[in-house]
Amino acid sequence: MILKITSNREVTLPSEVLDAMGVKPGDKIEITEGPDGVILKPWRIDYSSLGTLKDKIPPGHPPFDIESFREQPYDPSLRD
């Protein structure tokens, strides 16, 4: 697959590539340099590191379901 680089040095990834990576609008992609070139992979939150935040949640607050949140429609106005 060959992609064109714009004058602003931007590249548009085809939807098939993004679908194969499992990324959606608003997600982030991590780019690392490897011995054979550049590696693109979805950037995911390490949920195990969030355990230290549990003391900040008020008692009785319902649990947050991150998976159902990710399934909600994308609202571009929330990204400003």
C-alpha positions as CSV (number, residue, x, y, z in Angstrom):
1,M,0.0,0.0,0.0
2,I,1.4,3.4,-1.0
3,L,0.2,6.6,0.7
4,K,0.6,10.2,-0.4
5,I,2.2,12.8,2.0
6,T,0.5,16.2,1.7
7,S,2.4,19.5,1.7
8,N,1.7,19.7,5.4
9,R,3.4,16.4,5.8
10,E,0.2,14.6,6.7
11,V,-0.9,11.1,5.8
12,T,-4.5,9.8,5.6
13,L,-4.7,6.1,6.7
14,P,-7.3,4.1,4.8
15,S,-10.4,3.0,6.7
16,E,-9.4,-0.7,6.2
17,V,-6.2,-0.1,8.1
18,L,-7.9,1.8,10.9
19,D,-10.6,-0.9,11.1
20,A,-7.9,-3.7,11.3
21,M,-6.2,-1.8,14.1
22,G,-9.5,-1.4,15.9
23,V,-9.3,2.3,16.3
24,K,-12.2,4.7,16.2
25,P,-12.6,8.5,15.8
26,G,-10.9,10.2,18.8
27,D,-8.6,7.2,19.5
28,K,-4.8,7.7,19.5
29,I,-2.2,5.8,17.6
30,E,1.3,5.2,19.0
31,I,4.2,5.4,16.6
32,T,7.5,3.7,17.5
33,E,10.6,3.2,15.5
34,G,11.7,-0.4,15.1
35,P,14.6,-2.1,13.4
36,D,12.6,-2.7,10.2
37,G,11.0,0.8,10.1
38,V,8.1,2.5,11.9
39,I,5.5,0.6,13.9
40,L,1.9,1.9,14.3
41,K,-0.3,0.5,17.0
42,P,-3.4,1.6,18.9
43,W,-2.6,3.5,22.1
44,R,-4.5,2.0,24.9
45,I,-4.9,3.0,28.5
46,D,-3.3,0.7,31.0
47,Y,-6.3,0.2,33.3
48,S,-4.2,-1.4,36.0
49,S,-2.5,2.0,36.6
50,L,-5.9,3.6,37.3
51,G,-6.3,1.8,40.6
52,T,-4.7,4.7,42.5
53,L,-7.6,6.9,41.5
54,K,-10.2,4.8,43.2
55,D,-9.8,6.8,46.4
56,K,-11.0,9.9,44.4
57,I,-14.4,8.4,43.6
58,P,-17.1,9.2,46.2
59,P,-18.7,6.3,48.1
60,G,-21.8,4.9,46.4
61,H,-20.9,6.3,43.0
62,P,-21.9,3.8,40.3
63,P,-19.0,2.1,38.5
64,F,-17.9,3.5,35.2
65,D,-18.2,1.1,32.2
66,I,-15.4,2.1,29.8
67,E,-16.5,-0.4,27.2
68,S,-20.1,0.9,26.9
69,F,-18.7,4.5,26.9
70,R,-16.4,3.6,23.9
71,E,-19.5,2.2,22.0
72,Q,-21.3,5.6,22.2
73,P,-21.5,7.7,19.0
74,Y,-18.6,10.0,18.5
75,D,-19.4,13.7,19.2
76,P,-16.7,16.0,17.7
77,S,-17.9,18.9,19.9
78,L,-16.5,17.1,22.9
79,R,-12.9,17.2,21.4
80,D,-12.5,21.1,21.5
